[in-house]
Amino acid sequence: MVERRVTVGWAEGLHARPASIFVRAVTATGVPVTIAKAGGNPVNAASMLALLGLGAQGGEEVVLASEAEGADAALDRLAKLVAEGLDELPETV
């Protein structure tokens, strides 16, 4: 299991637009990824409803995880996206 712990960089947290950007990024990796609040239950990171239900706020720590091949590189890119709170999907995802 590969994990990355990252602080949510979007001030409004993973809501609406940031969640949409993140879900598209997860889907683009082609790697199954889960996301959880620190100490919480993981949810499917490619599911908009699951991500919104997580209720991750800006400044909170989340844990990205995957057991798939290629998880290291995928989680590195996703962790950077979450930490920097990017307003649009980077071309390199």
N, CA, C and O atoms as a MOPAC input file, in Angstrom:
PM7 MOZYME 1SCF
protein

 N      0.85300 1    -1.18300 1     0.00000 1
 C      0.00000 1     0.00000 1     0.00000 1
 C      0.89400 1     1.23900 1     0.00000 1
 O      1.76300 1     1.39400 1     0.85800 1
 N      0.66700 1     2.10200 1    -0.96200 1
 C      1.38900 1     3.36200 1    -1.06700 1
 C      0.47100 1     4.45600 1    -0.54000 1
 O     -0.71200 1     4.49500 1    -0.88100 1
 N      1.00900 1     5.34000 1     0.28600 1
 C      0.21200 1     6.43300 1     0.86000 1
 C      0.93700 1     7.76300 1     0.73300 1
 O      2.16600 1     7.82800 1     0.70100 1
 N      0.15000 1     8.80600 1     0.66200 1
 C      0.66300 1    10.16900 1     0.73600 1
 C     -0.24800 1    10.93300 1     1.68600 1
 O     -1.46900 1    10.92400 1     1.53100 1
 N      0.34800 1    11.58900 1     2.66400 1
 C     -0.39700 1    12.46700 1     3.57500 1
 C     -0.17300 1    13.88900 1     3.09800 1
 O      0.96300 1    14.31700 1     2.89500 1
 N     -1.25400 1    14.61200 1     2.92400 1
 C     -1.15000 1    15.95800 1     2.36000 1
 C     -2.19500 1    16.86800 1     2.99100 1
 O     -3.29000 1    16.42900 1     3.34300 1
 N     -1.84500 1    18.13000 1     3.12700 1
 C     -2.76600 1    19.13500 1     3.65200 1
 C     -3.52000 1    19.76300 1     2.49200 1
 O     -2.91100 1    20.15900 1     1.49900 1
 N     -4.83300 1    19.85700 1     2.60700 1
 C     -5.67800 1    20.42000 1     1.55200 1
 C     -5.34100 1    21.89600 1     1.37700 1
 O     -5.44900 1    22.68500 1     2.31600 1
 N     -4.93100 1    22.25700 1     0.16600 1
 C     -4.50600 1    23.62500 1    -0.13200 1
 C     -5.61700 1    24.55200 1    -0.58100 1
 O     -5.43300 1    25.76900 1    -0.59000 1
 N     -6.76700 1    24.00800 1    -0.95300 1
 C     -7.88600 1    24.86100 1    -1.33900 1
 C     -8.51600 1    25.44700 1    -0.07500 1
 O     -8.86400 1    24.70400 1     0.84300 1
 N     -8.66100 1    26.75900 1    -0.02100 1
 C     -9.21100 1    27.41500 1     1.16500 1
 C    -10.60600 1    26.88600 1     1.49900 1
 O    -10.94500 1    26.71600 1     2.67000 1
 N    -11.41300 1    26.62800 1     0.46900 1
 C    -12.77500 1    26.14000 1     0.68700 1
 C    -12.84100 1    24.63200 1     0.86700 1
 O    -13.92400 1    24.07700 1     1.04900 1
 N    -11.70300 1    23.96800 1     0.81900 1
 C    -11.66000 1    22.52300 1     0.97500 1
 C    -12.01800 1    21.81900 1    -0.32100 1
 O    -12.06100 1    22.43600 1    -1.38600 1
 N    -12.27200 1    20.53100 1    -0.22100 1
 C    -12.61500 1    19.73300 1    -1.39900 1
 C    -14.12500 1    19.79600 1    -1.64200 1
 O    -14.84300 1    18.82400 1    -1.41000 1
 N    -14.59000 1    20.95100 1    -2.10900 1
 C    -15.99700 1    21.16900 1    -2.39400 1
 C    -16.15200 1    21.62700 1    -3.83100 1
 O    -15.28400 1    22.32400 1    -4.35600 1
 N    -17.23600 1    21.24800 1    -4.47000 1
 C    -17.64500 1    21.66100 1    -5.81000 1
 C    -16.49700 1    21.69600 1    -6.81300 1
 O    -16.05400 1    20.64300 1    -7.27100 1
 N    -16.00700 1    22.88400 1    -7.16300 1
 C    -14.99100 1    22.99400 1    -8.21400 1
 C    -13.70100 1    22.25500 1    -7.87000 1
 O    -13.21500 1    21.49200 1    -8.70400 1
 N    -13.12100 1    22.44500 1    -6.67800 1
 C    -11.89900 1    21.69900 1    -6.36900 1
 C    -12.11700 1    20.18200 1    -6.40500 1
 O    -11.24500 1    19.44200 1    -6.85900 1
 N    -13.26300 1    19.72400 1    -5.93300 1
 C    -13.55100 1    18.29200 1    -5.95500 1
 C    -13.64200 1    17.79300 1    -7.38700 1
 O    -13.15900 1    16.70300 1    -7.69200 1
 N    -14.25100 1    18.56700 1    -8.26300 1
 C    -14.36100 1    18.20200 1    -9.67000 1
 C    -12.97900 1    18.09400 1   -10.31100 1
 O    -12.71100 1    17.15000 1   -11.05400 1
 N    -12.11300 1    19.04500 1   -10.02800 1
 C    -10.74100 1    19.02300 1   -10.55000 1
 C    -10.01600 1    17.78500 1   -10.04100 1
 O     -9.33000 1    17.10400 1   -10.80400 1
 N    -10.16500 1    17.49600 1    -8.76400 1
 C     -9.47500 1    16.35100 1    -8.16800 1
 C     -9.98400 1    15.03100 1    -8.75200 1
 O     -9.18400 1    14.15500 1    -9.07900 1
 N    -11.30100 1    14.88000 1    -8.88500 1
 C    -11.87300 1    13.65200 1    -9.42900 1
 C    -11.38800 1    13.42400 1   -10.86200 1
 O    -11.05700 1    12.29800 1   -11.23100 1
 N    -11.34500 1    14.48300 1   -11.66700 1
 C    -10.83600 1    14.35100 1   -13.04700 1
 C     -9.37300 1    13.92700 1   -13.03400 1
 O     -8.95700 1    13.11000 1   -13.85600 1
 N     -8.59400 1    14.47100 1   -12.11400 1
 C     -7.17600 1    14.11200 1   -12.01600 1
 C     -7.00500 1    12.65200 1   -11.61600 1
 O     -6.16200 1    11.94800 1   -12.17200 1
 N     -7.80000 1    12.19900 1   -10.65800 1
 C     -7.72900 1    10.79600 1   -10.23200 1
 C     -8.08500 1     9.88400 1   -11.39900 1
 O     -7.38700 1     8.90400 1   -11.65900 1
 N     -9.15500 1    10.19900 1   -12.09300 1
 C     -9.58800 1     9.39100 1   -13.22600 1
 C     -8.51200 1     9.35000 1   -14.31300 1
 O     -8.29100 1     8.30600 1   -14.92700 1
 N     -7.84800 1    10.47100 1   -14.55000 1
 C     -6.81100 1    10.55300 1   -15.58100 1
 C     -5.60500 1     9.66800 1   -15.26700 1
 O     -4.90400 1     9.23900 1   -16.18400 1
 N     -5.35400 1     9.39200 1   -13.99700 1
 C     -4.19900 1     8.56100 1   -13.65100 1
 C     -4.41300 1     7.10900 1   -14.05700 1
 O     -3.44700 1     6.39300 1   -14.32100 1
 N     -5.67200 1     6.66300 1   -14.11000 1
 C     -5.95800 1     5.26800 1   -14.42000 1
 C     -5.63000 1     4.32600 1   -13.27200 1
 O     -5.60700 1     3.10800 1   -13.45000 1
 N     -5.37900 1     4.88700 1   -12.10000 1
 C     -5.00700 1     4.11600 1   -10.91500 1
 C     -6.12900 1     4.24100 1    -9.88600 1
 O     -6.57300 1     5.35400 1    -9.60400 1
 N     -6.60300 1     3.11600 1    -9.31300 1
 C     -7.61500 1     3.22100 1    -8.25900 1
 C     -6.99800 1     3.85300 1    -7.00200 1
 O     -5.98800 1     3.37200 1    -6.48900 1
 N     -7.61100 1     4.92400 1    -6.52100 1
 C     -7.08700 1     5.68100 1    -5.38100 1
 C     -8.19800 1     5.87600 1    -4.36300 1
 O     -9.35600 1     6.09000 1    -4.72200 1
 N     -7.83600 1     5.80100 1    -3.09600 1
 C     -8.77100 1     6.16300 1    -2.02900 1
 C     -8.27100 1     7.43100 1    -1.35800 1
 O     -7.08600 1     7.76000 1    -1.42400 1
 N     -9.18200 1     8.13100 1    -0.71800 1
 C     -8.84700 1     9.33200 1     0.04200 1
 C     -9.60100 1     9.26200 1     1.36600 1
 O    -10.74600 1     8.81400 1     1.41900 1
 N     -8.94700 1     9.70800 1     2.42600 1
 C     -9.57500 1     9.71000 1     3.75000 1
 C     -9.05200 1    10.89900 1     4.53500 1
 O     -7.93300 1    11.36100 1     4.31500 1
 N     -9.87200 1    11.38700 1     5.44800 1
 C     -9.35500 1    12.33300 1     6.42300 1
 C     -8.43000 1    11.53800 1     7.33100 1
 O     -8.62300 1    10.33500 1     7.50900 1
 N     -7.43900 1    12.18600 1     7.90200 1
 C     -6.51600 1    11.49900 1     8.80000 1
 C     -7.30900 1    10.77800 1     9.88500 1
 O     -8.07900 1    11.40400 1    10.61400 1
 N     -7.12200 1     9.46300 1     9.99300 1
 C     -7.82200 1     8.66400 1    10.98500 1
 C     -9.22400 1     8.24900 1    10.59200 1
 O     -9.89600 1     7.55300 1    11.35200 1
 N     -9.68600 1     8.66800 1     9.40300 1
 C    -11.04500 1     8.34900 1     8.97800 1
 C    -11.08900 1     7.18700 1     8.00900 1
 O    -10.06100 1     6.61000 1     7.65600 1
 N    -12.30200 1     6.85200 1     7.58400 1
 C    -12.50500 1     5.76400 1     6.63200 1
 C    -12.23100 1     6.23800 1     5.21700 1
 O    -12.68200 1     7.31600 1     4.83100 1
 N    -11.49300 1     5.44500 1     4.42900 1
 C    -11.20600 1     5.82900 1     3.04100 1
 C    -12.42800 1     5.68600 1     2.13900 1
 O    -13.27100 1     4.81100 1     2.33400 1
 N    -12.49700 1     6.57800 1     1.14200 1
 C    -13.54800 1     6.53300 1     0.12600 1
 C    -12.88600 1     6.54300 1    -1.25000 1
 O    -11.71500 1     6.89700 1    -1.38600 1
 N    -13.64300 1     6.15400 1    -2.25300 1
 C    -13.16200 1     6.14700 1    -3.62900 1
 C    -12.89000 1     7.58500 1    -4.07600 1
 O    -13.80600 1     8.40600 1    -4.11800 1
 N    -11.64100 1     7.88900 1    -4.40800 1
 C    -11.26000 1     9.25100 1    -4.77700 1
 C    -11.78500 1     9.64700 1    -6.15200 1
 O    -11.77400 1    10.83100 1    -6.48800 1
 N    -12.24100 1     8.69600 1    -6.95200 1
 C    -12.77300 1     9.00100 1    -8.27600 1
 C    -14.28600 1     9.23600 1    -8.24200 1
 O    -14.90100 1     9.45400 1    -9.28600 1
 N    -14.88100 1     9.19300 1    -7.06300 1
 C    -16.32100 1     9.39500 1    -6.91800 1
 C    -16.60200 1    10.79300 1    -6.37000 1
 O    -16.22800 1    11.11700 1    -5.24300 1
 N    -17.26100 1    11.60700 1    -7.17500 1
 C    -17.58700 1    12.97100 1    -6.75400 1
 C    -18.44100 1    12.96100 1    -5.48500 1
 O    -18.19000 1    13.74100 1    -4.56500 1
 N    -19.44100 1    12.09000 1    -5.42900 1
 C    -20.31300 1    12.04000 1    -4.25400 1
 C    -19.54600 1    11.62300 1    -3.00100 1
 O    -19.73600 1    12.19700 1    -1.92900 1
 N    -18.67600 1    10.61700 1    -3.14400 1
 C    -17.89000 1    10.16400 1    -1.99200 1
 C    -16.95000 1    11.26600 1    -1.52300 1
 O    -16.77000 1    11.47100 1    -0.32200 1
 N    -16.35600 1    11.96900 1    -2.47300 1
 C    -15.41800 1    13.03700 1    -2.13000 1
 C    -16.12700 1    14.19100 1    -1.42300 1
 O    -15.62300 1    14.71400 1    -0.42900 1
 N    -17.28300 1    14.58300 1    -1.92800 1
 C    -18.05000 1    15.64400 1    -1.27200 1
 C    -18.50400 1    15.21400 1     0.11900 1
 O    -18.52700 1    16.02100 1     1.04900 1
 N    -18.86500 1    13.94300 1     0.25500 1
 C    -19.29000 1    13.41400 1     1.54900 1
 C    -18.17000 1    13.36900 1     2.57300 1
 O    -18.41900 1    13.34800 1     3.77800 1
 N    -16.94000 1    13.35500 1     2.08800 1
 C    -15.78000 1    13.34200 1     2.98100 1
 C    -15.72200 1    14.63300 1     3.80800 1
 O    -15.33900 1    14.61500 1     4.97700 1
 N    -16.10400 1    15.74600 1     3.18600 1
 C    -16.13000 1    17.02500 1     3.90300 1
 C    -14.76000 1    17.55200 1     4.29100 1
 O    -14.61900 1    18.19000 1     5.33400 1
 N    -13.75400 1    17.29800 1     3.47700 1
 C    -12.39700 1    17.76700 1     3.78700 1
 C    -12.31300 1    19.28500 1     3.62300 1
 O    -12.63600 1    19.82200 1     2.56400 1
 N    -11.88300 1    19.95500 1     4.66200 1
 C    -11.77200 1    21.40700 1     4.68600 1
 C    -10.34700 1    21.85100 1     4.36000 1
 O     -9.40300 1    21.06900 1     4.47800 1
 N    -10.20000 1    23.09900 1     3.95200 1
 C     -8.88600 1    23.66100 1     3.71000 1
 C     -8.04900 1    23.58300 1     4.97700 1
 O     -8.53100 1    23.90800 1     6.06200 1
 N     -6.80100 1    23.15700 1     4.84500 1
 C     -5.90200 1    23.04600 1     5.98800 1
 C     -5.95500 1    21.70700 1     6.69600 1
 O     -5.10900 1    21.42600 1     7.54600 1
 N     -6.94600 1    20.86300 1     6.36000 1
 C     -7.03700 1    19.52700 1     6.96000 1
 C     -6.10600 1    18.56300 1     6.23700 1
 O     -5.82400 1    18.72500 1     5.05000 1
 N     -5.63400 1    17.55900 1     6.97100 1
 C     -4.80300 1    16.53400 1     6.36700 1
 C     -5.67600 1    15.41900 1     5.81800 1
 O     -6.62300 1    14.97100 1     6.46500 1
 N     -5.33500 1    14.97800 1     4.60400 1
 C     -5.99500 1    13.82400 1     4.00400 1
 C     -4.93400 1    12.79600 1     3.62700 1
 O     -3.76100 1    13.12600 1     3.45600 1
 N     -5.36700 1    11.55400 1     3.50100 1
 C     -4.46200 1    10.46300 1     3.14400 1
 C     -4.91500 1     9.88200 1     1.81100 1
 O     -6.03800 1     9.39400 1     1.68300 1
 N     -4.02600 1     9.93900 1     0.81800 1
 C     -4.27000 1     9.32300 1    -0.48000 1
 C     -3.58800 1     7.96300 1    -0.45800 1
 O     -2.46400 1     7.84600 1     0.03100 1
 N     -4.24500 1     6.93600 1    -0.97800 1
 C     -3.65800 1     5.59800 1    -0.93500 1
 C     -4.04500 1     4.79400 1    -2.16900 1
 O     -5.09900 1     5.00600 1    -2.76900 1
 N     -3.15900 1     3.86100 1    -2.53200 1
 C     -3.42200 1     2.94100 1    -3.63200 1
 C     -2.49000 1     1.75000 1    -3.52900 1
 O     -1.37500 1     1.86000 1    -3.01800 1
 N     -2.95700 1     0.60600 1    -4.02000 1
 C     -2.14000 1    -0.60100 1    -4.06400 1
 C     -1.75200 1    -0.95600 1    -5.49500 1
 O     -1.06700 1    -1.95400 1    -5.71700 1
 N     -2.17300 1    -0.16700 1    -6.45100 1
 C     -1.97700 1    -0.48700 1    -7.85900 1
 C     -0.54900 1    -0.21300 1    -8.32800 1
 O      0.20000 1     0.54800 1    -7.71500 1
 N     -0.20700 1    -0.86000 1    -9.43100 1
 C      1.07100 1    -0.58100 1   -10.07100 1
 C      1.03400 1     0.85600 1   -10.59100 1
 O      0.02900 1     1.28900 1   -11.15500 1
 N      2.11700 1     1.58700 1   -10.40300 1
 C      2.17400 1     2.98000 1   -10.81400 1
 C      1.62700 1     3.93900 1    -9.78000 1
 O      1.48900 1     5.13300 1   -10.04600 1
 N      1.31300 1     3.42300 1    -8.59500 1
 C      0.70700 1     4.25100 1    -7.54600 1
 C      1.64200 1     5.35100 1    -7.07000 1
 O      1.18200 1     6.45600 1    -6.78200 1
 N      2.94000 1     5.08300 1    -6.97900 1
 C      3.87400 1     6.10600 1    -6.48100 1
 C      3.78200 1     7.39300 1    -7.29300 1
 O      3.58900 1     8.47400 1    -6.73800 1
 N      3.92000 1     7.27000 1    -8.59600 1
 C      3.89400 1     8.45500 1    -9.45800 1
 C      2.52600 1     9.12400 1    -9.43700 1
 O      2.43400 1    10.35000 1    -9.37600 1
 N      1.46100 1     8.32500 1    -9.48900 1
 C      0.10700 1     8.88200 1    -9.48500 1
 C     -0.17500 1     9.63800 1    -8.19300 1
 O     -0.71500 1    10.74400 1    -8.22400 1
 N      0.18800 1     9.04600 1    -7.06000 1
 C     -0.06700 1     9.71400 1    -5.77800 1
 C      0.79700 1    10.95700 1    -5.60700 1
 O      0.36400 1    11.92600 1    -4.98300 1
 N      2.00100 1    10.94400 1    -6.14400 1
 C      2.84100 1    12.15400 1    -6.09200 1
 C      2.15400 1    13.31100 1    -6.81300 1
 O      2.09800 1    14.42800 1    -6.29900 1
 N      1.63000 1    13.03100 1    -8.01500 1
 C      0.95500 1    14.08500 1    -8.79600 1
 C     -0.31800 1    14.56000 1    -8.09700 1
 O     -0.58900 1    15.75900 1    -8.03500 1
 N     -1.09600 1    13.61500 1    -7.57200 1
 C     -2.34400 1    13.98700 1    -6.89400 1
 C     -2.06800 1    14.76000 1    -5.60400 1
 O     -2.77200 1    15.72200 1    -5.29600 1
 N     -1.05800 1    14.35000 1    -4.85700 1
 C     -0.70800 1    15.04900 1    -3.61900 1
 C     -0.29400 1    16.48800 1    -3.91200 1
 O     -0.64400 1    17.40400 1    -3.16700 1
 N      0.44800 1    16.68400 1    -4.99100 1
 C      0.85700 1    18.03900 1    -5.37100 1
 C     -0.35800 1    18.88300 1    -5.71900 1
 O     -0.44700 1    20.04500 1    -5.32100 1
 N     -1.29500 1    18.30200 1    -6.46100 1
 C     -2.51600 1    19.00700 1    -6.83500 1
 C     -3.29200 1    19.45000 1    -5.60000 1
 O     -3.73500 1    20.59600 1    -5.52100 1
 N     -3.45900 1    18.54600 1    -4.64000 1
 C     -4.20700 1    18.85500 1    -3.41600 1
 C     -3.46500 1    19.89700 1    -2.56900 1
 O     -4.08300 1    20.83900 1    -2.07100 1
 N     -2.17900 1    19.73900 1    -2.40600 1
 C     -1.39600 1    20.64200 1    -1.56100 1
 C     -1.35600 1    22.06500 1    -2.11300 1
 O     -1.42800 1    23.03600 1    -1.36000 1
 N     -1.24100 1    22.17500 1    -3.44300 1
 C     -1.13800 1    23.49700 1    -4.06100 1
 C     -2.49200 1    24.14300 1    -4.30800 1
 O     -2.56500 1    25.34200 1    -4.57500 1
 N     -3.56700 1    23.36300 1    -4.22100 1
 C     -4.90600 1    23.91500 1    -4.42100 1
 C     -5.06800 1    24.55000 1    -5.78700 1
 O     -5.57900 1    25.66400 1    -5.90200 1
 N     -4.63600 1    23.84400 1    -6.82700 1
 C     -4.67600 1    24.39200 1    -8.18000 1
 C     -6.10200 1    24.65800 1    -8.63700 1
 O     -7.02100 1    23.91600 1    -8.29300 1
 N     -6.28100 1    25.72700 1    -9.41700 1
 C     -7.60700 1    26.11700 1    -9.90300 1
 C     -8.01100 1    25.43700 1   -11.19700 1
 O     -9.15800 1    25.54900 1   -11.63200 1
 N     -7.07700 1    24.73400 1   -11.81200 1
 C     -7.41600 1    23.98700 1   -13.01400 1
 C     -6.54000 1    22.75000 1   -13.09500 1
 O     -5.49600 1    22.67100 1   -12.44800 1
 N     -6.96500 1    21.80300 1   -13.87900 1
 C     -6.26000 1    20.54600 1   -14.01300 1
 C     -4.97000 1    20.75900 1   -14.80400 1
 O     -5.02200 1    21.22200 1   -15.94300 1
 N     -3.81400 1    20.42800 1   -14.22100 1
 C     -2.56300 1    20.59800 1   -14.96500 1
 C     -2.47800 1    19.57600 1   -16.09400 1
 O     -3.05100 1    18.49000 1   -16.00600 1
 N     -1.76300 1    19.93400 1   -17.14400 1
 C     -1.62300 1    19.04300 1   -18.29500 1
 C     -0.85500 1    17.78000 1   -17.96300 1
 O     -0.97600 1    16.78300 1   -18.67600 1
 N     -0.06800 1    17.79500 1   -16.90000 1
 C      0.81900 1    16.68300 1   -16.57600 1
 C      0.17900 1    15.62100 1   -15.69200 1
 O      0.86800 1    14.70100 1   -15.25200 1
 N     -1.11500 1    15.72200 1   -15.42200 1
 C     -1.75900 1    14.72900 1   -14.55700 1
 C     -1.92200 1    13.42300 1   -15.29000 1
 O     -2.44400 1    12.46100 1   -14.72800 1

